[in-house]
Amino acid sequence: MCRFKNWHADEHGYVIQCEDCRHFQVSFGTTMLTMDEKQYRRLAENICQKLENRQPMQDPNCKCVILPGHVEAVHIILSENELLRLHDMIQSVDTEMRTKELMDLF
């Protein structure tokens, strides 16, 4: 039975992590992914890179942003607005995780 640490939750999704096996569960919109720490870090990097390299869309609600999933045959398709919200969610988690790491030093 997993004991989850809630890193982030809002009306768009959540990020939780099992305190035992360290796996993450990321829920956003209608997608829920379960992954290990390495896969989570890769997803977070892909989200940041996609945001940095994006070209502004004429319709920011058009679902035309594709992120690779952690399974080869699965991709995540988002609008520009959804990408921004997902990025904000991942950045919030990153801040929380770094804060916890610093607090654990004391």
Helices and strands as residue ranges (DSSP letters): E 4-10, E 13-18, E 24-28, E 31-35, H 37-52, E 63-68, E 75-79, H 80-104
